[in-house]
Amino acid sequence: MLVHSAAARRTIWAVFLLLFVPVFALPLLVIAAASFADGWSGALPSGPTLTHYQDIAHGDALTALTTSVLTALAASLAALTTGTWAALAAEKLGRRARRTLDALFLLPVAVPSVVVGLALLVAFSQPPFLLNGTPQIVIIAHTVLVTAFAYQSVTAALARLDPAYEQSAAGLGARPAYVLWRVKLPLLLPSLTAAAGLCFALSMGELSATMMLYPPDWMPLPVQIFAATDRGALFTGAALAVALMATTLLVLLGVSRIRTRATYR
């Protein structure tokens, strides 16, 4: 640490815990406790039960969780492909054109996601691009909302990348496509996996645009969590939220393993 005094380090840790526990940890602990409760009339939950998780295993929640994972995977892959391609293309553009491209990719993040959902609802409500009521429009909405993060991540990695690697490969006679696939993309792999993990996590929790677009046969888990809490089933909603968080963390742990191996490589 930058602080060498033992007393100062203890003070910093105390301030960190004082801020971290009530702001970040406590809400998650409350949700986890509520997911195992049958009631909450006092300071602590009462009636410990596993009924809510049993309902998840046998009800529509498992289908909704699978829908969320499939949507997030498809949106993350599309966002990573689009964002990486755009970042590589922007590297060759002038400053003014690059700023314009940055603004275009950041625009969906600058406006509320419900606006993005409404825009897609209007854009794809007429032939020949009639996608309303299909899973594809939900995946497109998630892709639009998370592509900016992939684009920014890859752009930042390209700015830190040493051009000597690319120049050396080109000087040895390697073609541009070979340099891209065998030199540049492997060097960008840690940033690509980090961007994929971020896009996946954001897609798993997206609600506002999804509420406007999802068809009845493609309901992601955040929509079901909202529906459960809206009808007063708070403990069921808490169990669904825990399942959503656990699934997201498991996928992110798997992505972090890929990122660590890529870093060592």
Secondary structure as a PSIPRED ss2 file (coil, helix, strand):
# PSIPRED VFORMAT (PSIPRED V4.0)

   1 M C   1.000  0.000  0.000
   2 L C   1.000  0.000  0.000
   3 V C   1.000  0.000  0.000
   4 H C   1.000  0.000  0.000
   5 S C   1.000  0.000  0.000
   6 A H   0.000  1.000  0.000
   7 A H   0.000  1.000  0.000
   8 A H   0.000  1.000  0.000
   9 R H   0.000  1.000  0.000
  10 R H   0.000  1.000  0.000
  11 T H   0.000  1.000  0.000
  12 I H   0.000  1.000  0.000
  13 W H   0.000  1.000  0.000
  14 A H   0.000  1.000  0.000
  15 V H   0.000  1.000  0.000
  16 F H   0.000  1.000  0.000
  17 L H   0.000  1.000  0.000
  18 L H   0.000  1.000  0.000
  19 L H   0.000  1.000  0.000
  20 F H   0.000  1.000  0.000
  21 V H   0.000  1.000  0.000
  22 P H   0.000  1.000  0.000
  23 V H   0.000  1.000  0.000
  24 F H   0.000  1.000  0.000
  25 A H   0.000  1.000  0.000
  26 L H   0.000  1.000  0.000
  27 P H   0.000  1.000  0.000
  28 L H   0.000  1.000  0.000
  29 L H   0.000  1.000  0.000
  30 V H   0.000  1.000  0.000
  31 I H   0.000  1.000  0.000
  32 A H   0.000  1.000  0.000
  33 A H   0.000  1.000  0.000
  34 A H   0.000  1.000  0.000
  35 S H   0.000  1.000  0.000
  36 F C   1.000  0.000  0.000
  37 A C   1.000  0.000  0.000
  38 D C   1.000  0.000  0.000
  39 G E   0.000  0.000  1.000
  40 W C   1.000  0.000  0.000
  41 S C   1.000  0.000  0.000
  42 G C   1.000  0.000  0.000
  43 A C   1.000  0.000  0.000
  44 L C   1.000  0.000  0.000
  45 P C   1.000  0.000  0.000
  46 S E   0.000  0.000  1.000
  47 G C   1.000  0.000  0.000
  48 P C   1.000  0.000  0.000
  49 T C   1.000  0.000  0.000
  50 L C   1.000  0.000  0.000
  51 T H   0.000  1.000  0.000
  52 H H   0.000  1.000  0.000
  53 Y H   0.000  1.000  0.000
  54 Q H   0.000  1.000  0.000
  55 D H   0.000  1.000  0.000
  56 I H   0.000  1.000  0.000
  57 A H   0.000  1.000  0.000
  58 H H   0.000  1.000  0.000
  59 G C   1.000  0.000  0.000
  60 D H   0.000  1.000  0.000
  61 A H   0.000  1.000  0.000
  62 L H   0.000  1.000  0.000
  63 T H   0.000  1.000  0.000
  64 A H   0.000  1.000  0.000
  65 L H   0.000  1.000  0.000
  66 T H   0.000  1.000  0.000
  67 T H   0.000  1.000  0.000
  68 S H   0.000  1.000  0.000
  69 V H   0.000  1.000  0.000
  70 L H   0.000  1.000  0.000
  71 T H   0.000  1.000  0.000
  72 A H   0.000  1.000  0.000
  73 L H   0.000  1.000  0.000
  74 A H   0.000  1.000  0.000
  75 A H   0.000  1.000  0.000
  76 S H   0.000  1.000  0.000
  77 L H   0.000  1.000  0.000
  78 A H   0.000  1.000  0.000
  79 A H   0.000  1.000  0.000
  80 L H   0.000  1.000  0.000
  81 T H   0.000  1.000  0.000
  82 T H   0.000  1.000  0.000
  83 G H   0.000  1.000  0.000
  84 T H   0.000  1.000  0.000
  85 W H   0.000  1.000  0.000
  86 A H   0.000  1.000  0.000
  87 A H   0.000  1.000  0.000
  88 L H   0.000  1.000  0.000
  89 A H   0.000  1.000  0.000
  90 A H   0.000  1.000  0.000
  91 E C   1.000  0.000  0.000
  92 K C   1.000  0.000  0.000
  93 L C   1.000  0.000  0.000
  94 G C   1.000  0.000  0.000
  95 R H   0.000  1.000  0.000
  96 R H   0.000  1.000  0.000
  97 A H   0.000  1.000  0.000
  98 R H   0.000  1.000  0.000
  99 R H   0.000  1.000  0.000
 100 T H   0.000  1.000  0.000
 101 L H   0.000  1.000  0.000
 102 D H   0.000  1.000  0.000
 103 A H   0.000  1.000  0.000
 104 L H   0.000  1.000  0.000
 105 F H   0.000  1.000  0.000
 106 L H   0.000  1.000  0.000
 107 L H   0.000  1.000  0.000
 108 P H   0.000  1.000  0.000
 109 V H   0.000  1.000  0.000
 110 A H   0.000  1.000  0.000
 111 V C   1.000  0.000  0.000
 112 P C   1.000  0.000  0.000
 113 S H   0.000  1.000  0.000
 114 V H   0.000  1.000  0.000
 115 V H   0.000  1.000  0.000
 116 V H   0.000  1.000  0.000
 117 G H   0.000  1.000  0.000
 118 L H   0.000  1.000  0.000
 119 A H   0.000  1.000  0.000
 120 L H   0.000  1.000  0.000
 121 L H   0.000  1.000  0.000
 122 V H   0.000  1.000  0.000
 123 A H   0.000  1.000  0.000
 124 F C   1.000  0.000  0.000
 125 S C   1.000  0.000  0.000
 126 Q C   1.000  0.000  0.000
 127 P C   1.000  0.000  0.000
 128 P C   1.000  0.000  0.000
 129 F C   1.000  0.000  0.000
 130 L C   1.000  0.000  0.000
 131 L C   1.000  0.000  0.000
 132 N C   1.000  0.000  0.000
 133 G C   1.000  0.000  0.000
 134 T C   1.000  0.000  0.000
 135 P H   0.000  1.000  0.000
 136 Q H   0.000  1.000  0.000
 137 I H   0.000  1.000  0.000
 138 V H   0.000  1.000  0.000
 139 I H   0.000  1.000  0.000
 140 I H   0.000  1.000  0.000
 141 A H   0.000  1.000  0.000
 142 H H   0.000  1.000  0.000
 143 T H   0.000  1.000  0.000
 144 V H   0.000  1.000  0.000
 145 L H   0.000  1.000  0.000
 146 V H   0.000  1.000  0.000
 147 T H   0.000  1.000  0.000
 148 A H   0.000  1.000  0.000
 149 F H   0.000  1.000  0.000
 150 A H   0.000  1.000  0.000
 151 Y H   0.000  1.000  0.000
 152 Q H   0.000  1.000  0.000
 153 S H   0.000  1.000  0.000
 154 V H   0.000  1.000  0.000
 155 T H   0.000  1.000  0.000
 156 A H   0.000  1.000  0.000
 157 A H   0.000  1.000  0.000
 158 L H   0.000  1.000  0.000
 159 A H   0.000  1.000  0.000
 160 R H   0.000  1.000  0.000
 161 L C   1.000  0.000  0.000
 162 D C   1.000  0.000  0.000
 163 P H   0.000  1.000  0.000
 164 A H   0.000  1.000  0.000
 165 Y H   0.000  1.000  0.000
 166 E H   0.000  1.000  0.000
 167 Q H   0.000  1.000  0.000
 168 S H   0.000  1.000  0.000
 169 A H   0.000  1.000  0.000
 170 A H   0.000  1.000  0.000
 171 G H   0.000  1.000  0.000
 172 L C   1.000  0.000  0.000
 173 G C   1.000  0.000  0.000
 174 A C   1.000  0.000  0.000
 175 R C   1.000  0.000  0.000
 176 P H   0.000  1.000  0.000
 177 A H   0.000  1.000  0.000
 178 Y H   0.000  1.000  0.000
 179 V H   0.000  1.000  0.000
 180 L H   0.000  1.000  0.000
 181 W H   0.000  1.000  0.000
 182 R H   0.000  1.000  0.000
 183 V H   0.000  1.000  0.000
 184 K H   0.000  1.000  0.000
 185 L H   0.000  1.000  0.000
 186 P H   0.000  1.000  0.000
 187 L H   0.000  1.000  0.000
 188 L H   0.000  1.000  0.000
 189 L H   0.000  1.000  0.000
 190 P H   0.000  1.000  0.000
 191 S H   0.000  1.000  0.000
 192 L H   0.000  1.000  0.000
 193 T H   0.000  1.000  0.000
 194 A H   0.000  1.000  0.000
 195 A H   0.000  1.000  0.000
 196 A H   0.000  1.000  0.000
 197 G H   0.000  1.000  0.000
 198 L H   0.000  1.000  0.000
 199 C H   0.000  1.000  0.000
 200 F H   0.000  1.000  0.000
 201 A H   0.000  1.000  0.000
 202 L H   0.000  1.000  0.000
 203 S H   0.000  1.000  0.000
 204 M H   0.000  1.000  0.000
 205 G C   1.000  0.000  0.000
 206 E C   1.000  0.000  0.000
 207 L C   1.000  0.000  0.000
 208 S H   0.000  1.000  0.000
 209 A H   0.000  1.000  0.000
 210 T H   0.000  1.000  0.000
 211 M H   0.000  1.000  0.000
 212 M H   0.000  1.000  0.000
 213 L H   0.000  1.000  0.000
 214 Y C   1.000  0.000  0.000
 215 P C   1.000  0.000  0.000
 216 P C   1.000  0.000  0.000
 217 D C   1.000  0.000  0.000
 218 W C   1.000  0.000  0.000
 219 M C   1.000  0.000  0.000
 220 P C   1.000  0.000  0.000
 221 L H   0.000  1.000  0.000
 222 P H   0.000  1.000  0.000
 223 V H   0.000  1.000  0.000
 224 Q H   0.000  1.000  0.000
 225 I H   0.000  1.000  0.000
 226 F H   0.000  1.000  0.000
 227 A H   0.000  1.000  0.000
 228 A H   0.000  1.000  0.000
 229 T H   0.000  1.000  0.000
 230 D H   0.000  1.000  0.000
 231 R C   1.000  0.000  0.000
 232 G C   1.000  0.000  0.000
 233 A C   1.000  0.000  0.000
 234 L H   0.000  1.000  0.000
 235 F H   0.000  1.000  0.000
 236 T H   0.000  1.000  0.000
 237 G H   0.000  1.000  0.000
 238 A H   0.000  1.000  0.000
 239 A H   0.000  1.000  0.000
 240 L H   0.000  1.000  0.000
 241 A H   0.000  1.000  0.000
 242 V H   0.000  1.000  0.000
 243 A H   0.000  1.000  0.000
 244 L H   0.000  1.000  0.000
 245 M H   0.000  1.000  0.000
 246 A H   0.000  1.000  0.000
 247 T H   0.000  1.000  0.000
 248 T H   0.000  1.000  0.000
 249 L H   0.000  1.000  0.000
 250 L H   0.000  1.000  0.000
 251 V H   0.000  1.000  0.000
 252 L H   0.000  1.000  0.000
 253 L H   0.000  1.000  0.000
 254 G H   0.000  1.000  0.000
 255 V H   0.000  1.000  0.000
 256 S H   0.000  1.000  0.000
 257 R H   0.000  1.000  0.000
 258 I H   0.000  1.000  0.000
 259 R H   0.000  1.000  0.000
 260 T H   0.000  1.000  0.000
 261 R H   0.000  1.000  0.000
 262 A H   0.000  1.000  0.000
 263 T H   0.000  1.000  0.000
 264 Y H   0.000  1.000  0.000
 265 R C   1.000  0.000  0.000
